[in-house]
């Protein structure tokens, strides 16, 4: 039997007094988590990426806890199965966008340099970023940077992808991004979590699970693992 992609078991964190939260996200399942508080929303994201630990309970990814931080290669292999797109981070400063994407293929997958560049170029074409191929991340326009972060997340073909407020993040590009994610799902199965501050989101109609955290002490989970 295949293990769930993500599982929370009686979770509590600072700032959330309860009830303890439990959920199970199956392979290929899409979910919407609604959290109006930006600090708690960031905490739920960090928690699901294994960056922080809960004060109570256990989190499992692919049926296992996060590897110990001293086991470098195990952590790298585990993180390669996760992708996320948020408001900050991820791109290597000073490196052209194309090189940022190609590095994963070259060092994580062992592709030769020419093949790495070709594979990375494919993602730039999908997101209409080919003209920015030689632009360092810190010099990208404000509307291009989220697309670059999405490309960096998708090159790994993650089994779990987390998006932080994608409609606000991608703005006018959101319909195009959503179409790309649907196309990706048609070719491979991956779990998706959308974290947002409201429930009237495009993803709600496709999410088979919704976790609403309207206020501390108030939680509602509709839908579970199929």
Steps between C-alpha positions, in 0.01 A plus 500: 500500500634844403574732793328841514700788355451708815350409835443712812435313823353706785708810417534806722727801433573831679214742441247221439341399834301214354327287411787277395500462122506175308481454124609260232590604146504208259722458196375735230246674724449877478412699810417857600603626845339828606685702765433878530786561745822554296727388786313176549477446126880528478528259792276237334716530188828462692352209692404318181846560353669353808664831590345511848370232735158495668477546876276194506429217261677355200533579130575236240601551138463198272446289812822610673609784731743766376855356485745613766679820405843341546421248223571746216434275201182357648369852557591599142321197355196569719485871409520415130151351540360833626440822311369834619437846365467791740567868535879473543812295440614205295702653212881511532608862499729608216427196284299536174152354511584227247799392709285496817274242335775304327695447823234262630517279192880501502570439869189317623425289193849475349409643160792624285512882476351523150208274591445691826475829312260351246272361773506832688422691180183293462365640826582855396301442182200370694499811722590749226830592667745427218591868459606504868721189470822693570351734760599439865209438732546823693463700175176341382191717481249470784254304285772267368651397832206283618501320163873436539443356847227276361735374228763424765244301699368307199837393357518249786164348400406501871260250649366774729469863386400780738388841372469801731216730387553426129223727373658801670854382421452448126241775457404530130707190417296279733266357230803399293671346802186309592474365145864386520439318830198322353711397201770369733244301697381340177850360442598402855332469838607743771338632816432874516431720802380858448531721808285810483333764714153438356289215370363647176799376307523341157651192659195435720307342214779247437609447860368178645599616848453841668644595838350822636683666791296815542617579853705333777287225642280476190590238241290320242624224268275400211600209282772254580735265326307310230 
